[in-house]
Amino acid sequence: MGVDPGLNHTGFGVIDVIGQEIKFVTAGVINVPKGELAERLYFIFKSVAQIAKENAPSFAACEKVFVNMNPYTTLLLGQARGAALTALASEELLVNEFTPTEIKQATVGTGRASKLQVQMMMSQLLGLPEKLQPDAADALACAVCAAQSFRMVAAMASPKTSAGHARRRGGKAVRAAWETHLGINRKTS
C-alpha cells in the first residue's frame, strides 16, 4: 500500500506483487473536509487505517515531505504525513519512506518526472484504461517503488545473485546508488 499524504487530499494505492508481476488492487483519494486541524488529521488517520484494514497489505510506503518555500505549508504537510504513518503503524504495517525523487526515478526512470508522466506510467504499468487522479497515481508509484525496493533486498539476500556485490572502479570498491539508498554496506575483497 502506498500513501501520498496531504492535508486536503491524501492519495492511496494498493497493489499485489506476484513474482515479477504487479497487479492493481485499488486506488483513490481521501478528500479531507475543511475544519479544525485536529479533526482533519483524525479524518486522515481513520481513513488510511480503514483502507489498510480492508485491503490487508503486507507492507506500506509513504512519500517523504517535500520541503518547499513556505515553512507553514511544509509543517501542515508533515502533520498530515504523521497521521497517515500512525494509521499504517496502528495496522502493524512495516512502512518504508521514499522521497518524491526516489519514487519518480524508480517508476518513471527520471527523478524529475512530471505528475502527468507519473499518471501515465502508472496507468500503463498497471493496465488501467483511464487516467488516474494525480494523488492516487503518486500513491501507486510509492507502492511500486516499495515493491521494487523489497525485490532488490530479496535479490541481494539470495546466494544465487551477484546483484549485491560492490563494483570496483580503479581498484576501489564503489557501491551502486540503490545500495546507498537501501543503506547497504557490503564488504568486498
N, C-alpha and C positions, 0 to 999 in steps of 0.2 A: 504494500500500500504506500502510495506517495502522497505527500501533502504539500501544497503551495500555500503557506499561510498569508492571511491578510485580514485586516480589521473590518473591511467592508465585504470582501469576497474571499473565501478560502476554498481553494481547489482541492479535489481529492481524486485519486485514480487507483484502481485495483487491477492487477494483472496476475495471471498464473504463468509460472515458468515450468515447462515440462521439457527436460533435456535442453536442447538448443532453441526450442520454440517458445515464443512469448504470445500469450493469448489475452485478449481484452476481457475483463470481467465487468467493470462498471467505472464510471467517471462522472463528475459533475461539479457543481459549485454550490457552496453553502453561502447563501446571501444573508449576511448578518444584519438584523434590524437595527435601526438607529436607537439610541438611548444612552443610558449611563454606561461608562466604560466597564464596570464590573459585570453588568448584565450582558454586555456584548461578549466579553471574554468567557463568561459562563456558557453562553449560547454556542460559541466555538467549541469549548470543551465537551459539552453534551453531544453536539452533532458529530464531531470527529470520533468520540468514544462509541457512539451508536453505529456509525458506519463500520468501524473496526470490529465491533461485536457481531454485526450482521454478516460481514464478509470473512471473518476469521483468518486474516493474513498471517503468514509465518513470521514476517518481519516488516518493518516500516522504514520510510525515509522521509526526511523533511528538508526543505530548502533553507539554507542559512540566510540570515538577514543581510540584505544589501544595504550598505551604509550610503545614504545619499546626502545631499546638501542640507537638508532640513533635519536637525537633530531630533526635534519633536516627533516628526513623522517616523523616523527610524526607531525611536523609543516605543511608539504605539505598535509598529510592526513587530518589534521584539516581544511585546506583551502578547500579541495575537499568536505569535510563534510559540511562546511559552505555554499558552493554553492548549494549543494543538499537541505539543510534545508531552504535556502532562496527561492529556487524554490517551495518547498512544501508550504511555508508560502505565496508565491505570489498567489497560488491557493486557499488560505484561508482555509488550512487544519490544524487541530489540530495535532501536531506532538509529539509523545511520544519518548523518547530516552531510550535505553537499552544497557547495556554492553554486550560484547560477551558472558561472563559467564552467565548472566541472560537469554540471548536468548537460549543458549545451554541447560541450566537447564530446561527451560520451554518447549522446544521442543523435546529434546533427553532424558532428565532425568538426565544428568550429565553436570556440567559446564565445564568439561574437554574433552568434545566430540571432535573428530577429524572432519576435513572438510568432509571427506568421510562419517562419521556417520551422519552428518547433511544432506548431499546429499541423502543418503539412506532413512533417516527418512522422509524428505520432499516428496520424490518420493512415498514412501509407504503411508504416511498420505493423500496425495492429489491424489492418484491413478494414478500416471503418469507412462507410460510404459517405458520411457527412463530415463537415468541418466541425472540429471540437471548439468549445469555448476556450479562450486563452488560458484561464486559470486551471481548467481541467486538463488541458494539454500539458501545461507545466508540471502538474502533479503526476501525470502519467510518465512524463520524461524523468521525473525524480525517481519513480518506481523502477523504470527501465535502467537508469543509472545504477541504482542499488543492486538490481539483479545482476548486472554486468560486473559490479564490484564483487559480489558473492561468488560469481563464476571464476573470477580471477583468483580469489583466495583459494577456492577449491582446486583450481588447476595448479596452483603453486604447492598445495599440500600433497598433490599426487606425485608419487615417486616416478611415474612414467613420463613426466613432462620436464622440460628444461626451462619452462616459461619463467620460473622464479630466479634463475641464475643471473647474477650481475654480469654485464658485458664488460669487456676490457678495452680500454682505449689508450694506446701508448703504454701498455703495461700497468695502467692504473684502473682499479675497479670503478665502474660507473653504474649507478642504479638507474633503472628506467623510470620515467615520470610516474607511471602507475604504481611502482613500488614505493616511491616517495609519498604519493598521495595516500596509500594504504598504511604508511608508517612501518614498512617492512625494512629491516636491516639485515641483509644477507651477508654472510662472510664467504668470501671465495678464496680459493687457493691461488 
